[in-house]
Amino acid sequence: MATPAKMQAVQYDAYGGGAAGLEKTALVEVPVPSAKKNELLLKLEAAAINPVDWKMQHGLLRPLLPRKFPFIPVTDVAGVVVDVGPGVNGFKAGDQVVAKLNSLSGGGLAEYAVASESLSVKRPSEISAAEGAGLPVAAGTALQALRTIGAKFDGTGEPMNVLITAASGGVGLYAVQLAKLAGLHVTATCGARNMELVRSLGADEVLDYKTPEGASLKSPSGKKYDYVVHCTVGMSWSTFEPLLSDAGKVIDLTPYISAYLTSVLHKVTFARKRLVALLLSLDKADLEFLVALLKDGKIKTLIDSRFPLSDVTKAWEKSIEGHATGKIIRAPSPFTFVCIYYTPPSPFSLHDIHEVAPFSPSRSHRPTGAACPSSLPGLPSPMAAAATAPTTMRAVQYDSYGGGAAGLKHVEVPVPSAKKNEVLLKLEAAAINPVDWKIQQGLLRPLLPRKFPFIPVTDVAGVVVDVGPGVNGFKAGDQVVAMLNSLSGGGLAEYAVASENMTVKRPPEVSAAEGAGLPIAAGTALQALKTIGAKFDGTGKTLNVLITAASGGVGLYALQLAKLAGLHITATCGARNMELVRSLGADEVLDYRTPEGASLKSPSGKKYDGVVHCTVGISWSTFEPVLSSNGKVIDLTPNFSAILKSVLHKVTFARKQLVPLLVSPNQADLEFLVALLKDGKMKTLIDSRFPLSDVTKAWEKSIEGHATGKIIVEMEG
């Protein structure tokens, strides 16, 4: 049957209005859309409302979404393919499908809609349209939350204790079933009337959230939670923290701004217990996996009630009221409307993070310095350093925000002691990163520093002189590289304590100065490249990558690591550093001050699969035309507009994306980087060295931003 020219749809004309805003237009007649390149035209059979749909109407993402009015809301649909656009190979007319529509264009409350082939999957006959339409946002969020905590569905996962809050909501109902499939021990919270339902879906323990016991979230069996899938609001970190295991994490699907700040604080301080904000990033593989589980009867879509398209305002009201468990569905009709009760992730979540960097560990376009020699003359031998530590030490600290180099003070303070899982180090070298003086300026105020006076700097190398209880991997005399806790700092001193899990042994081939340069700068470069898909074992794809500010601290490491991964590298820097950058592995080098360099276009005409963006002042509109069809910009210095752009790309499932990154160093990465230095596969370029007594000059030099490579402070005597 030929597709008609017109169709019935429901839309709204402005922000606000709730269900009444839909009634203003009632059922309107609009043109049937056409399938463009890589798109399918679907005749819809069912659609699912998620709270994000009416929250967008309320203005949650204003002015990002909707982009224009009138707007046909809802993205989770099921239907039948009636036409395919150019480039579509996996579908044909007549195929039954489940799809997630583009959030920019919406379209689910209509008789026809266009869907991207990349977010459409075939729906087997065992699955009804209503069941399938319930999957994309709700089940997709549950699946990604569980994968974030390490759940596996092939029988190879480790046993874990997990808490699922609001377990009778849209995400919660799927999360309980998926967690049970992964073999997890599940404690769940819900209202009293849903406790048996939640238990029947797989929960081992169920708490009524309205009781004192339920409000406390404590497991009835006394278990500590390895992870929490947090699907609701109104619970603070202080409620979760005492219930978590030593390295427990809360995956927050509904974070407020205070939760974002807590998440960032946990990241930058390398806390073992963490809050992790999650923003759904659904892909076709996830949707296919969920459809297969539904087909095989391993999960089910729970349906509360049904409405026809003509009664959509009642469904809209029911979702806003929040009193449904599972789906709201009408009996089969020419168009079935499904309403899912589910509280979605906030649009400003920071993804597993994929991750927002409030600072850059590098400065762009710096002058050239000399590479580091293999040893540091005049420093004490490891065994001499391993002697008993004195009771006091020299240190440099500041007493308040602001002040720059003039705010630094030389003091004598007590030598710290190694507590549980800590090592006490006699420091030999420390590396200043821009984040150190930016924290002094108030970048993370009031999160960091937590108290004054404060001894800054976290990237260090030295010798172990004592170990605290529980430390098994280190002993006095070991030479190490470490990243200190950002909360306590301590690098500008003769002694400092480091966590065992952020300390690695330093072989004699790696000097203290070379090692101290690694944690933030090289760690950021490594994680940025891993984010775009680089591999270092010879199995990676050949990717075209652009590295901006390639002569800065992160850029110099990124060049070398990208070359090790077999990538084709285009790099930007100032004219005087072009030969240096080329010598470190760049295939093409652009002077950023020239028109050609400012355009970022590859001289060979290549499109970039990934960009490691280490500087500021370059807009998305400059990057977008030079990216490949699935290209990503990993932004290490994002401002607020970049964060909003990233969120927009996420919620609209854009193929080209901006991804903010906050480095999350770990021991395995640091060991990998030290091994590369040892084997001569990478080097630390050092711009200048200063003794601790001249630290103000080093601080000033970093603030000025005219160094190429690392600025190292060495501890005399």
N, C-alpha and C positions, 0 to 999 in steps of 0.2 A: 504494500500500500504506500502511495506517495506521501511524503511528509507535508503537512499543511504549511501555509505561509504564516499563520498566526497561532498563538497558544494562550492558554490561561496561565496567569502567574499572580503571585502576591509580592508586593514590594512596599518600601516606605520611602518617604520623600525628604526626610530630615532626621537629625539626631533627636532622640527622646521619643516619648509618646507611648512606649510599651505596646501592648496588644491593640490599644486604641489607634496607634500610629499605623498599624496594618489595616484597621477597619476603614481608615480614611480613603484608602485606595480600593479596598475589598478585592475581588477578583478582577484583574485588569487583563486586557487583551494586548499582547505585545508580539513583535515579530519572532518567529522561531530562529534561534541563532544558527550559524553555519559552522561546520568543522573546518578549522584551518590546519596548517601544517602540524603534524603529530598530535592531532586531536580527534576525538570521537564525538559524534552527536548521539545522545542517548534519549530514548523515550523513557521517562522516569516512572518507576513503579512505587518507590518508597523513598522517604528522606528522613533524616534524624536531626532534631534540634539539639544543639549543645548550648549550655549557658553562655558560651562565648558569642553565640549568634545574637542574643538579645543584649548582652553587655556591649557589643559593638554598636548596636542601635542606641544604647545609653550614652555612647561616646568614649568607651574604654580606650580605643585606639585613635581617637580624634587627634590630628587630622589625617592620620595615615590610612585608616579604614573607617567607613567606605571612602573610596577615592572620589566618587561622584554619586549624585542622586538623579533619578530614583535608583534604588538598590534592591535587588532580589536576594534575600539572605539564604543562609544554610549551605553547607558544603558536603555533608555526608549523605550519599545517595546510592540507590541501586536501580537498575533498569535494563533496557535492551538497546543494543547498538542498532541505529537506523542508517548511519552514514559514517564514513571515515575520511579524514583529510589526507593530503599528500604526506608521504613518508610513513604512514601507519602500516605495519606488516603483521602485527600480532592479533588483530581483531578483524571481524567482518560483520556485515549486517546480520542481525539475528542472534548474535552472542549475548548471553545474559552476563551482566557485570556488576561489580561493586566498585565505587569510585570515590575519590576525594577531590572535590572541585577546587579550583584556585580561589583562595580567600579574597583576592583582589576583585574578582568578578562575581563571586557567589553564584547564585542561580538555582539553588536546590528547591525553592518553593515555586515550581513551575512544571509544566507538562513535559518540556524538553530542556536539556542543558548540554553544554559541551564540557568534556573532561579531557585532561591530558592523558595520552597513552601511558606515560610513565607513572601515573597514579591511578590506573584502572587495572583490575584483575578479573579474570573470568569467574563466574559464580556457578558452581555445579548445581544440578537439579535438587540435590538434598538440602540446599539452603534457600529459604524463602527470601524475597526481596527485603522484607522487614528485618529479618535476622541479619542479613548482610549489611544493610544501611547503618546498623548500630555499631559497626566495627571501627571505622577509620580513626576518629579522634579518641573515643573512650578506650577501646581495646588497644589502640596504638600507643596511647599514653601509658597504660598499664604495662604493656610489653616493654617499652623503652625504660620505664622506671625499674623494672625487675632486671633487665639486662645491665643497667647502670650499676646495680648492686652485685653483679656477677652471677646471677641466676643462669643456669643452662638447662636446656630442654632435651638433651640427648643422653641423659643418664650419667654424664661425667662431672656434674657440678658437685661442689662441696656442700655438706649439710649446714644450713644457716637458720638462725632464729630471726623471723621478720615480723614486724608489727605493721598492720594495714589499718589506717584510720578511715572513718567514713566508709566502711566496707560494704554498705548496702547502697552506695551511690553508683553512678555509671562506671567510673574508673574502678572503684573498689570491688564491684561484683566480678569484673574481669580479672582484677589483680589477684583476688582470692583463688580463682580457678587456675590461673597461670602459675601462681606460687606453688600450688599443690602439685601441678604437673612437673615443676622443677624440683620437687622433693624437699621443699622448705618446711620448717615448723612455723605455722602461721598463728599469730595472735591477732584478733580483729576487734575493732570497735564499731558499734552501730546502736540504733535504738532498740528497746526491748522487743517491739513487735517483729523485728527482722532477725533476731538472734538465731532462731532455728533455721531460717533460710541461709544465713551466712555459714552456719555450721554444716549444713547439708552440702554446701559448695566446696568444703574442704578445710575450713578453719579448725584448728586444733583447740583453740581457746577463744572465747568470745566475751567481750566486756560490754556492758550497757553503759554508754558514755554519760548517761544522766546520773549514775550512781557515784558515790565518792571513790569506789574502787575503780570504776571505769574512767573517771576523770583523772585519776593518778597515772593511768596507762600501764600500771605494773602487771607483769605476767603473773597469772595465778600460780604457775609452777615455779616462780622465782627466777626464770631465765632472763638474762640480759639480751637485749636485741642487737644483732649484728647490723641490722638495717631497719629503717622505717620508711614505708611508702605512705607519705602524708598527703591525703586527698582532701583535706578540709582546712578551715581557718580557725583562728582563735586560740592557738596553743603556742606558747613561747619556747625558745630554745632551752630555757632553764627547766622546763618540764621534761623534755626529752633527755637532756644530758646525763642525769644520774642513772637512767635506764639503759644506756648504751654500753656495749662491750668496749674494750680498750680502743679499738679502731672503728667503732660504730659510726654509721652515717645516716642522716635523715634526708631522704629525697623529697623535697618540698615542691608540690605541684601547684600550690596557691600562695606564693610568697608575697609579702608586703615589702616595702622599702627597708624596714628594719631587718627582715630576713636576708635581703640582698647584702646589706652591710655586714651582717654576721657571716654570710657565706664568703665574702671577700676577705674578711678578717681571718677566717679559718684558713683560707688559701695562702695568704701572705705570711701567716705565722706557722704554716705547716702543722696545724693542729691534727692530732690523731683522730679525735672525734670531730665530725664535720657536718655542717648543713650544706646540702648541694641543691641549688635551684635548677629545675629541669623545664625546658621548653620543648614540646613535641617537635620532632623532625621526622615525620613519617616518610617511608620509602616503599617502593613497590614490593620489595622482598618481605618486609614486615607484613604488609597487607595480604600477600599470598600465603604466608605462614599462618596468619590468623584465620583466613578462609579455609585452609586445609584442616586446622584444628576443629573448626565449626562443622565441616563436612564429616569428619571422623567421629564426631560426638564427644570430643575431648574438652571442649568448652561449649557453653550455650549462651545465647542472648536472651536475657529475661525481659519480658514485655509486660508493662503495666496497663496500658490502654492505647486505643487507636483513634485517629481522627481523619476524616477526609480533608482534602485541600480546602473545601468550602468552609470547614470549621477550624481553620488554622489558628484563629485568634484564641480559641479555647486551649489549644495545645501550647501556644505561646504563653498564655497566662499560667498554665499548669507548670511549665518549666520555670517561670519567674518565681512562682510560689515555693517551689522546691519541696513538694510533698509527694513525689513519685519515687518508687523504687524500680529501677530498671527503665524499661521503655514504655511509651504511651503510643498505642497503635490502634488503628481502626481495622475492621474486617476487610477482606479483599474488595477492591473497587477499581475503577479505571485508574485512580491514583491513590495510593495509600500513604498517609503521612505518619511518620514515627517521631516521637519526642523522647529524647534520652535525658534523664535527670543525671547531671554530671557537672562537677565543678572543674573547669579546665585550668591548665597552668596559666599564670599571669603572662602577658605578652612581654614583660621585661625580665623574664627569667634569664639567668646566666647559665648556658649549656656546658655539661660535663666536660662541663664546660667547657663544652666549647666555651670560651671564657673571655671575660672583659678585662682588659688591662688598664688599670687606672694610671699606670705610668709606663714609661719606656726605659728599659735598662740600657739604652744607647742614645747617643746624640748623632745627628746626621752630619755627614760631610766634614770629616775631621782631618787635620794634617797628619802626615806620615811620621811614624816613629820607628825605632829599631826593634827588631825581633829580640826576644829574651834569650840571654845566654843560658847554658845548661846548668849553671850553679851560681850560688850567691856567696861571694867571698865575705868573710868576716862574721858569718853567723855561727852560733854555737852548734856543736855536734849533737846528734840525737841523744846520745847517752848522757851528755852533759845536761841537756834540757830535761832529761828524765829524773834529775835529782829532785829532792824535796822542794816544793814550791814555797816561796816566802809568804809572809802574811799580808803584805801590801804590795801594790804594783803601780806603775805609771799608767795613766789613761788620759784620753781626751773625751770631753763630754760637752753637752750644751744644756742650759737650764730652762729654756723656754723656746717657743716657736719663733722663727725668724732669726735675723742676725748674720746669716751667711758665715763666712770664714771668721769674721770678728766675734761671732757668738760661741766659737769653740774655746774651751778652757782646758789647760793642762792641770791635772790633779793627781793626787795619790789616794788610792782607794783600796779597800780590802780585796784580796784575791778571792774569786768565787770558788765554791766547792762543787764537786760533781755529785749530783743527786741520782736517783734511780734512772737507769738507761742513759746516763750522760757520761761524757769524757771531759776531763780538764786538759786544756791545751796550753802549752807555751807557744805563743804565736811568733811566726817568723815573717809572715807577709799578709797583707790585707789589700783587697782591691776595692776602690771606690766606684760605685755605680751612681748614675744620676738620681736614682730613687732615694739614695741616702740623703742628699741635700734637699731633695723635693719633700721628703718627710719633715725635715727641719723647717721648711717653708710653710708646712701645714697641709700638704697634699692629702693626707689621710686623717686629718684632724676631725673628730677627737679620738679616732681609733688608734692611731700611732703618732707619737709615743703614748703609751698608756700612763706613764708617770715621768716626772723629771726629778733629778738630772738624768740624762740619757746618753749612753755611750753608743755612737752610731756604727754602722757598717756590719755586714753579715758574711761576706765572702772572704774566707781566710785559709791559710795553710800553716801548719805548725807541727809540734811534737806532743804526743800524749804524755802527761806527767802523772795522771791519776784517773781511775775509772770508778764510776758509781756502781751501786748494787744492780745486778741484772745484766751488766755488760759482759758479753762473752767473746766478741769479735776483735777486741783491741786490748793492748797492754801498754804499760809504760815503755816509752822509747819508740813506739810506732810513729812514723812520719805520715801525716794525713792531710787531706783537703776536706774542708767542711763548709756547710752553710749554716750559720747561726740562726736561731729563732728570731724572726723580725720583731716580736714583742719585746724581747730583752736586749737585742743587739749585742754589742760588746766587742766588735772587731778592732776598734782603735784603742788597744790596750796590750799589755804584755802577756796577759793570760785571759782565757775565755772558756766558757763551757759550751759544748755542742752536743746535740742529740746523737746517739749512736746511729740512728736510722738516716741521718743526713751527713754522715762522715764516711769517707772511704780512704783506704790506704794509698799512700803516694810512693811509687817506686823511685829509686835513686835517679832514674833517667829524667824525672820531672822535677824541676826546681820549685821551691816554695812560691816564687813569684808567678811562674807559669800556672801552677795549680790554683792559686788564689783567684786567677782571672776567670775560672771556668763557671762557677755555679749559676749565676744569673744570666750572664751574657751568652755563654755557650749553651746553657740549658734552655734559654728562650729560643735560640736558633734551632736547636735540635727538635724541640716540640713543635715549632712552627712548620718545619719541614715534614715531620711525621703527620701533621694535620692535613697537609696537601697530598699525602700518600707516598712520600719518599721512603725507600727501604735501603738498608745498608748491608744486606746479605747477598746482593746480586740478583734478587728475584723481582725487583721493582720495575715498573714501566718507565719508558723514556718519556720524561715530562719536560715541558718548556717552562722555566721559572724565571720570574723577574725578582731581583733583590734591590730594593731602594735603600739609599744611604749605606751602600756596601762597604764604605771605609770606616763606618762606625763600629762600636763594640760588638753589637749583635751581628752586623753585616759581615765583618771579617770572619767570624766563625761560620756564619751561614754559607758564605762562598765555599769554604773548604768542605763543609759537610755536604753541600749540594753536589759538589764535584765527586765526592766519595760515593754518593748515591747514583751517579751516572746521569745526572740531569743536564739539560742544555740551559746555560745560565746567561741571562742578560742582566747587567748590573748598572746602577747609577751611582755617581760620586762626583767630586770636584775634579777639575782638569789635572791638578798636580798629583792626584792619587790614582789616576787611570792605569798606569803601568803596574802599580802595586796590586790593584784589584785584578788585573788581567793575570798577573803572575800567580795569584792564589786560585785561579780556576775559571774566571769568567770568560765565556766565549765571545760575548759582545759587551762593550762598555760605553755608556752614554754619559756625557758631561751634563749634569742636571741644569746647568746655567744656560745651555743653548736651547733654541726652539725645538730641535730634534730630541734633546734629552727631556725637556719639559713635557713633550707629547707622550713619552714612554714607549714609543713604537720601536719594536725590534728592527734593527737594520736589515735583517734577513726576511722581514715580513712575517715572522712567526707570531701566532697567537699564544698567550700565556695560559697554561693550565693552572698555575698557582702564582701568587705574588706574596713574597715575604716583605711586608711593608714596615720599615723600621724608622720612618720619620713622620713628619706632620705636614699639613698644608696641601695635600693632594686630594681632590674630591673624587667621589665614586664616578662621576660623569667622565673623569679622565681615564679611570681604569676600565670602565665597562666596555668600550669599543675595542680594547686591545686584549680582552679575555677570550678564551675558547668557549664553546657552548656550555661547558660545565665548569668554567674557571672560577677560582675562589681567591679572594684577597684576604690574607691573614694579617690583620691590623694589630700591630703591637703598641700603637700609641693612639687609641681611639678617643675622640671627643664625644660629647653627648649625641650630636647629630649622627655620628657613625654608629653608635649603639642603636639608635632608633632605626637607622637604615638596615642594620643587621636583623633586628626584630622583624621588620617588614619582610625581608627576604625569607626569614624562617617561616612566618605564618602564611606566606603566599607560595611557599615551596618553589621559590625562584631557582632556576638552574644555575645562574651566575649569582654568587653570594659573597657578601662581606662578612668575615668571621673575626670578631675581636678575640684576642688570646691573652689570658693571664697565665704566666708561667707557673707551673706547679712542679718544681724540681723534686726528684726522688732519688733514692740511693742507686737504683739500677742505671738511671741516665748518667749520674755522676761517675759511676764506675766505668761506663762505656766511654765517656769523654776522656777520663784519665788514661784509659787504655790506648785511645787514639793518640794522645800526646806521647805516651811511652813508646809507641811503635813508629813515631815520626809521621803519622798520617795526617796530623793536624798540628798547628803551632799557635801559641799565644803571642800576639804582637804587643810589645810594650812600648808605650810612648815615653814614659818618664817614671822615675823612682824618687821617692822622698823618704827621709827618715821620719820616725814618729814625731820628733821634735820640730819638724817643718811641715806638719800636716796641714796647716792653714794654706800653704802654697798649693798643695795637692787639691784641697777643697776648692780653692779659687779656680784652679785650672779646669776642674771638672765642670764648675758652674759656667765658665766662659765658653765651653763647648768647642775648643780648638785642639783636641787631642785625637790622634788616630791610634786605636788600640787602647790598652789598659793603662790606668794610672795606679801605680803600686805604692803602698806605704810599707816600709820595712822597719822591723823592730830592732833597735840597736841593743847590743850587749846581751 
